[in-house]
């Protein structure tokens, strides 16, 4: 799994919460904010002040899958860099 896939899964969790309507209650909001903290931009200073006792969510396990690396994969990476 790549980091992009990990962040995609985290974003899917946020969307699931919103689709259920749980973002309208405090537990759902706190879950979304704790998931937001996992992203590279993390939390803004205002959010950190507003939720000082926030329990952070855990990032899904990241493990590099070397089986997907083949000549086509490598060609795609090189082509993207050029």
NUMI-560552 format. One record per atom (N, C-alpha, C): residue number from 1; residue in three letters; chain; atom name; x, y, z. Coordinates in pm, whole numbers. Atoms other than C-alpha are relative to their C-alpha. Last residue first. Layout:
REM residues N
<r NUM "ALA" "A" "CA" <X Y Z>>;
...
This chain:
REM residues 82
<r 82 "UNK" "A" "N" <-57 -69 116>>;
<r 82 "UNK" "A" "CA" <1009 1385 -1780>>;
<r 82 "UNK" "A" "C" <-89 113 -46>>;
<r 81 "UNK" "A" "N" <-107 -90 -42>>;
<r 81 "UNK" "A" "CA" <919 1280 -1427>>;
<r 81 "UNK" "A" "C" <54 84 -116>>;
<r 80 "UNK" "A" "N" <60 -108 -78>>;
<r 80 "UNK" "A" "CA" <583 1128 -1523>>;
<r 80 "UNK" "A" "C" <106 104 40>>;
<r 79 "UNK" "A" "N" <75 -85 92>>;
<r 79 "UNK" "A" "CA" <750 923 -1798>>;
<r 79 "UNK" "A" "C" <-62 118 75>>;
<r 78 "UNK" "A" "N" <-98 -78 76>>;
<r 78 "UNK" "A" "CA" <1003 788 -1547>>;
<r 78 "UNK" "A" "C" <-71 96 -96>>;
<r 77 "UNK" "A" "N" <-64 -96 -93>>;
<r 77 "UNK" "A" "CA" <725 680 -1309>>;
<r 77 "UNK" "A" "C" <97 90 -78>>;
<r 76 "UNK" "A" "N" <98 -103 -34>>;
<r 76 "UNK" "A" "CA" <524 522 -1592>>;
<r 76 "UNK" "A" "C" <56 104 92>>;
<r 75 "UNK" "A" "N" <13 -88 116>>;
<r 75 "UNK" "A" "CA" <831 339 -1726>>;
<r 75 "UNK" "A" "C" <-101 112 29>>;
<r 74 "UNK" "A" "N" <-119 -84 5>>;
<r 74 "UNK" "A" "CA" <899 199 -1378>>;
<r 74 "UNK" "A" "C" <-7 98 -116>>;
<r 73 "UNK" "A" "N" <10 -91 -113>>;
<r 73 "UNK" "A" "CA" <544 67 -1350>>;
<r 73 "UNK" "A" "C" <116 99 -2>>;
<r 72 "UNK" "A" "N" <104 -96 35>>;
<r 72 "UNK" "A" "CA" <566 -86 -1698>>;
<r 72 "UNK" "A" "C" <-17 106 110>>;
<r 71 "UNK" "A" "N" <-54 -91 101>>;
<r 71 "UNK" "A" "CA" <902 -249 -1615>>;
<r 71 "UNK" "A" "C" <-103 106 -41>>;
<r 70 "UNK" "A" "N" <-42 71 120>>;
<r 70 "UNK" "A" "CA" <772 -402 -1292>>;
<r 70 "UNK" "A" "C" <43 104 -102>>;
<r 69 "UNK" "A" "N" <-105 -67 75>>;
<r 69 "UNK" "A" "CA" <715 -285 -937>>;
<r 69 "UNK" "A" "C" <44 -90 -114>>;
<r 68 "UNK" "A" "N" <61 -79 108>>;
<r 68 "UNK" "A" "CA" <380 -422 -822>>;
<r 68 "UNK" "A" "C" <105 71 -84>>;
<r 67 "UNK" "A" "N" <47 86 108>>;
<r 67 "UNK" "A" "CA" <544 -703 -622>>;
<r 67 "UNK" "A" "C" <-58 79 -116>>;
<r 66 "UNK" "A" "N" <-100 3 106>>;
<r 66 "UNK" "A" "CA" <740 -451 -413>>;
<r 66 "UNK" "A" "C" <-42 -89 -117>>;
<r 65 "UNK" "A" "N" <22 123 76>>;
<r 65 "UNK" "A" "CA" <435 -379 -199>>;
<r 65 "UNK" "A" "C" <94 0 -120>>;
<r 64 "UNK" "A" "N" <-34 -11 141>>;
<r 64 "UNK" "A" "CA" <547 -116 52>>;
<r 64 "UNK" "A" "C" <-15 -136 -67>>;
<r 63 "UNK" "A" "N" <-104 97 35>>;
<r 63 "UNK" "A" "CA" <370 -147 382>>;
<r 63 "UNK" "A" "C" <21 6 -151>>;
<r 62 "UNK" "A" "N" <-61 -21 131>>;
<r 62 "UNK" "A" "CA" <177 131 547>>;
<r 62 "UNK" "A" "C" <104 -108 -21>>;
<r 61 "UNK" "A" "N" <-137 49 21>>;
<r 61 "UNK" "A" "CA" <-48 44 836>>;
<r 61 "UNK" "A" "C" <43 21 -144>>;
<r 60 "UNK" "A" "N" <-5 140 42>>;
<r 60 "UNK" "A" "CA" <-357 264 866>>;
<r 60 "UNK" "A" "C" <145 -42 -28>>;
<r 59 "UNK" "A" "N" <-17 14 144>>;
<r 59 "UNK" "A" "CA" <-290 592 1050>>;
<r 59 "UNK" "A" "C" <-1 -148 -36>>;
<r 58 "UNK" "A" "N" <-122 68 43>>;
<r 58 "UNK" "A" "CA" <-420 598 1404>>;
<r 58 "UNK" "A" "C" <-2 -15 -151>>;
<r 57 "UNK" "A" "N" <24 128 65>>;
<r 57 "UNK" "A" "CA" <-673 855 1514>>;
<r 57 "UNK" "A" "C" <133 -61 -40>>;
<r 56 "UNK" "A" "N" <-31 15 141>>;
<r 56 "UNK" "A" "CA" <-570 1132 1750>>;
<r 56 "UNK" "A" "C" <-30 -141 -49>>;
<r 55 "UNK" "A" "N" <-69 129 10>>;
<r 55 "UNK" "A" "CA" <-745 1187 2082>>;
<r 55 "UNK" "A" "C" <20 -28 -149>>;
<r 54 "UNK" "A" "N" <39 88 109>>;
<r 54 "UNK" "A" "CA" <-831 1556 2101>>;
<r 54 "UNK" "A" "C" <85 -128 1>>;
<r 53 "UNK" "A" "N" <-7 137 -53>>;
<r 53 "UNK" "A" "CA" <-773 1716 2440>>;
<r 53 "UNK" "A" "C" <-40 -104 -104>>;
<r 52 "UNK" "A" "N" <-132 32 -56>>;
<r 52 "UNK" "A" "CA" <-684 2063 2304>>;
<r 52 "UNK" "A" "C" <14 -145 47>>;
<r 51 "UNK" "A" "N" <9 139 -44>>;
<r 51 "UNK" "A" "CA" <-985 2089 2070>>;
<r 51 "UNK" "A" "C" <133 -45 60>>;
<r 50 "UNK" "A" "N" <139 35 -24>>;
<r 50 "UNK" "A" "CA" <-1050 2460 2007>>;
<r 50 "UNK" "A" "C" <-17 -142 55>>;
<r 49 "UNK" "A" "N" <50 -74 -117>>;
<r 49 "UNK" "A" "CA" <-686 2559 2051>>;
<r 49 "UNK" "A" "C" <-143 -42 35>>;
<r 48 "UNK" "A" "N" <-75 50 -116>>;
<r 48 "UNK" "A" "CA" <-561 2287 1814>>;
<r 48 "UNK" "A" "C" <-46 69 128>>;
<r 47 "UNK" "A" "N" <57 130 -37>>;
<r 47 "UNK" "A" "CA" <-837 2378 1569>>;
<r 47 "UNK" "A" "C" <71 -59 121>>;
<r 46 "UNK" "A" "N" <133 -23 -55>>;
<r 46 "UNK" "A" "CA" <-728 2743 1572>>;
<r 46 "UNK" "A" "C" <-67 -131 42>>;
<r 45 "UNK" "A" "N" <-11 -45 -139>>;
<r 45 "UNK" "A" "CA" <-361 2649 1528>>;
<r 45 "UNK" "A" "C" <-136 24 65>>;
<r 44 "UNK" "A" "N" <-33 -142 -7>>;
<r 44 "UNK" "A" "CA" <-454 2455 1213>>;
<r 44 "UNK" "A" "C" <13 39 147>>;
<r 43 "UNK" "A" "N" <106 -89 -47>>;
<r 43 "UNK" "A" "CA" <-444 2079 1231>>;
<r 43 "UNK" "A" "C" <48 144 3>>;
<r 42 "UNK" "A" "N" <38 14 -140>>;
<r 42 "UNK" "A" "CA" <-225 1848 1025>>;
<r 42 "UNK" "A" "C" <-113 96 35>>;
<r 41 "UNK" "A" "N" <25 -138 -45>>;
<r 41 "UNK" "A" "CA" <-105 1969 684>>;
<r 41 "UNK" "A" "C" <-43 5 145>>;
<r 40 "UNK" "A" "N" <-126 -75 -11>>;
<r 40 "UNK" "A" "CA" <54 1628 625>>;
<r 40 "UNK" "A" "C" <-21 142 50>>;
<r 39 "UNK" "A" "N" <-52 -48 128>>;
<r 39 "UNK" "A" "CA" <-272 1444 696>>;
<r 39 "UNK" "A" "C" <123 89 23>>;
<r 38 "UNK" "A" "N" <-91 98 60>>;
<r 38 "UNK" "A" "CA" <-324 1250 1018>>;
<r 38 "UNK" "A" "C" <64 49 -129>>;
<r 37 "UNK" "A" "N" <-134 -14 -59>>;
<r 37 "UNK" "A" "CA" <-467 1552 1204>>;
<r 37 "UNK" "A" "C" <100 -98 -61>>;
<r 36 "UNK" "A" "N" <-66 -115 67>>;
<r 36 "UNK" "A" "CA" <-764 1549 967>>;
<r 36 "UNK" "A" "C" <142 16 51>>;
<r 35 "UNK" "A" "N" <-48 51 129>>;
<r 35 "UNK" "A" "CA" <-856 1203 1102>>;
<r 35 "UNK" "A" "C" <73 109 -77>>;
<r 34 "UNK" "A" "N" <-114 87 -31>>;
<r 34 "UNK" "A" "CA" <-875 1345 1455>>;
<r 34 "UNK" "A" "C" <57 -63 -126>>;
<r 33 "UNK" "A" "N" <-114 -86 -35>>;
<r 33 "UNK" "A" "CA" <-1090 1631 1323>>;
<r 33 "UNK" "A" "C" <122 -86 34>>;
<r 32 "UNK" "A" "N" <-49 -65 122>>;
<r 32 "UNK" "A" "CA" <-1325 1388 1150>>;
<r 32 "UNK" "A" "C" <123 85 30>>;
<r 31 "UNK" "A" "N" <-64 104 81>>;
<r 31 "UNK" "A" "CA" <-1357 1175 1464>>;
<r 31 "UNK" "A" "C" <58 61 -127>>;
<r 30 "UNK" "A" "N" <-130 30 -60>>;
<r 30 "UNK" "A" "CA" <-1424 1483 1677>>;
<r 30 "UNK" "A" "C" <75 -107 -79>>;
<r 29 "UNK" "A" "N" <-88 -114 24>>;
<r 29 "UNK" "A" "CA" <-1700 1592 1439>>;
<r 29 "UNK" "A" "C" <140 -26 56>>;
<r 28 "UNK" "A" "N" <-39 4 141>>;
<r 28 "UNK" "A" "CA" <-1858 1247 1444>>;
<r 28 "UNK" "A" "C" <97 112 -34>>;
<r 27 "UNK" "A" "N" <-90 116 20>>;
<r 27 "UNK" "A" "CA" <-1855 1238 1823>>;
<r 27 "UNK" "A" "C" <49 -8 -143>>;
<r 26 "UNK" "A" "N" <-135 -26 -52>>;
<r 26 "UNK" "A" "CA" <-1993 1594 1849>>;
<r 26 "UNK" "A" "C" <95 -116 -23>>;
<r 25 "UNK" "A" "N" <-8 12 -146>>;
<r 25 "UNK" "A" "CA" <-2294 1542 1624>>;
<r 25 "UNK" "A" "C" <146 9 45>>;
<r 24 "UNK" "A" "N" <86 -100 -64>>;
<r 24 "UNK" "A" "CA" <-2358 1676 1274>>;
<r 24 "UNK" "A" "C" <-2 -13 151>>;
<r 23 "UNK" "A" "N" <-80 -122 -14>>;
<r 23 "UNK" "A" "CA" <-2065 1488 1122>>;
<r 23 "UNK" "A" "C" <-79 110 71>>;
<r 22 "UNK" "A" "N" <-60 -6 -134>>;
<r 22 "UNK" "A" "CA" <-2262 1170 1194>>;
<r 22 "UNK" "A" "C" <86 124 20>>;
<r 21 "UNK" "A" "N" <53 -117 -71>>;
<r 21 "UNK" "A" "CA" <-2482 1231 890>>;
<r 21 "UNK" "A" "C" <60 16 139>>;
<r 20 "UNK" "A" "N" <90 47 -105>>;
<r 20 "UNK" "A" "CA" <-2421 878 761>>;
<r 20 "UNK" "A" "C" <-65 117 74>>;
<r 19 "UNK" "A" "N" <116 62 65>>;
<r 19 "UNK" "A" "CA" <-2276 1024 441>>;
<r 19 "UNK" "A" "C" <-102 -52 101>>;
<r 18 "UNK" "A" "N" <87 -106 51>>;
<r 18 "UNK" "A" "CA" <-2049 1254 647>>;
<r 18 "UNK" "A" "C" <-125 -58 -67>>;
<r 17 "UNK" "A" "N" <58 -70 -116>>;
<r 17 "UNK" "A" "CA" <-1901 970 849>>;
<r 17 "UNK" "A" "C" <-100 105 -48>>;
<r 16 "UNK" "A" "N" <99 90 -59>>;
<r 16 "UNK" "A" "CA" <-1849 766 532>>;
<r 16 "UNK" "A" "C" <-70 64 119>>;
<r 15 "UNK" "A" "N" <119 -2 84>>;
<r 15 "UNK" "A" "CA" <-1678 1064 368>>;
<r 15 "UNK" "A" "C" <-109 -91 54>>;
<r 14 "UNK" "A" "N" <65 -130 -20>>;
<r 14 "UNK" "A" "CA" <-1434 1098 657>>;
<r 14 "UNK" "A" "C" <-130 6 -80>>;
<r 13 "UNK" "A" "N" <61 6 -133>>;
<r 13 "UNK" "A" "CA" <-1354 726 644>>;
<r 13 "UNK" "A" "C" <-75 129 30>>;
<r 12 "UNK" "A" "N" <122 78 13>>;
<r 12 "UNK" "A" "CA" <-1297 756 268>>;
<r 12 "UNK" "A" "C" <-72 -14 134>>;
<r 11 "UNK" "A" "N" <101 -89 56>>;
<r 11 "UNK" "A" "CA" <-1046 1035 338>>;
<r 11 "UNK" "A" "C" <-133 -73 -19>>;
<r 10 "UNK" "A" "N" <39 -92 -108>>;
<r 10 "UNK" "A" "CA" <-852 799 565>>;
<r 10 "UNK" "A" "C" <-109 94 -50>>;
<r 9 "UNK" "A" "N" <83 76 -94>>;
<r 9 "UNK" "A" "CA" <-855 532 294>>;
<r 9 "UNK" "A" "C" <-47 87 116>>;
<r 8 "UNK" "A" "N" <129 22 65>>;
<r 8 "UNK" "A" "CA" <-728 785 38>>;
<r 8 "UNK" "A" "C" <-94 -75 94>>;
<r 7 "UNK" "A" "N" <75 -125 -15>>;
<r 7 "UNK" "A" "CA" <-453 891 278>>;
<r 7 "UNK" "A" "C" <-137 -10 -67>>;
<r 6 "UNK" "A" "N" <30 -17 -142>>;
<r 6 "UNK" "A" "CA" <-336 529 301>>;
<r 6 "UNK" "A" "C" <-83 125 21>>;
<r 5 "UNK" "A" "N" <111 89 -29>>;
<r 5 "UNK" "A" "CA" <-362 487 -77>>;
<r 5 "UNK" "A" "C" <-41 10 147>>;
<r 4 "UNK" "A" "N" <120 -57 62>>;
<r 4 "UNK" "A" "CA" <-149 793 -134>>;
<r 4 "UNK" "A" "C" <-121 -87 31>>;
<r 3 "UNK" "A" "N" <49 -107 -87>>;
<r 3 "UNK" "A" "CA" <103 660 118>>;
<r 3 "UNK" "A" "C" <-126 63 -58>>;
<r 2 "UNK" "A" "N" <-78 -123 7>>;
<r 2 "UNK" "A" "CA" <133 343 -87>>;
<r 2 "UNK" "A" "C" <-57 103 96>>;
<r 1 "UNK" "A" "N" <84 -116 0>>;
<r 1 "UNK" "A" "CA" <0 0 0>>;
<r 1 "UNK" "A" "C" <90 124 0>>;
